[in-house]
Amino acid sequence: MNKVVFITGASSGIGKAIGEYLLNKGFIVYGTSRNPEKIENSRIPLLALDVRNVESIKNAIQQLIDKEGKVDVVINNAGVGITGPLEEIPTEEIKNNFETNLFGPIEVMKAVLPQMRSQKSGLILNITSIAGYMGLPFRGVYSASKGALELVTEAMNMEVKSFGISIVNVAPGDFATNIAAGRYHAPVISGSPYEKTYGMTLDMMNNHVDSGSNPNEMAEVIFKIITSKKNKIHYKVGAFMQKFSIVLKRILPDVWYEKLLMNHYKL
């Protein structure tokens, strides 16, 4: 297992779990963090990278290539959450979310593709979200940024397949990580027309993350994808009902599906 794996956002949560799991399986693993010097006792070598900064992306990947001479697997894991009524989320926060969740992964892929093309091989895994398959109330920006990355992945995979490169999506549901602490929460404004509904939904979302699955489940799936001889385009990882919600959206009339979501969120 001398494959070189590069994981963005590997200092905590799902990225850290994936990195440590692959390290234990014998892979050569490098992770990234915006401030690696602040991360103590990381088992994974961390390179400085901010997905919102193209130069830092190029520098990190060049450092990796200089050290290892190749990069076999890239896992675009770095991302941020965002919640709130769309009407009340500041536009700059919407733009920041897309910079991190969509444009950042695109820039990472653009930076690594020349090396993979020269190797005539490579695998890129984009960590999206089950939320990217549906517009969720008070998570519309997050759903949109992750859904856009799903579609970009579909398109790019067809563009690079002839070079021996594969690009796949891995969409997790709720996992027990610190994502809730790091995401942007639009404040629940007293007197807002959304005060009651958004406040209740925010509590529900935080409870879902706190009681989410073990991130090692994601790591196991990633390992299976990397070691598989043939990959799918889309993978979903999470509780049965979360994955089944995607099937329901495909087969139910829009009005029925919307009613199911609104009942779930008590709207």
Secondary structure, DSSP 8 states (H G I E B T S, - for coil): ---EEEESS-SSHHHHHHHHHHHHTT-EEEEEES-GGG--S-SS-EEE--TT-HHHHHHHHHHHHHHHS---EEEE-----EES-GGGS-HHHHHHHHIIIIIHHHHHHHHHHHHHHHHT-EEEEEE--GGGGS--TT-HHHHHHHHHHHHHHHHHHHHHGGGTEEEEEEEE--BSSSHHHHSEE----TT-TTHHHHHHHHHHHHHHHHT-B-HHHHHHHHHHHHH-SS--SEEEES-HHHHHHHHHHHHS-HHHHHHHHHHHTT-
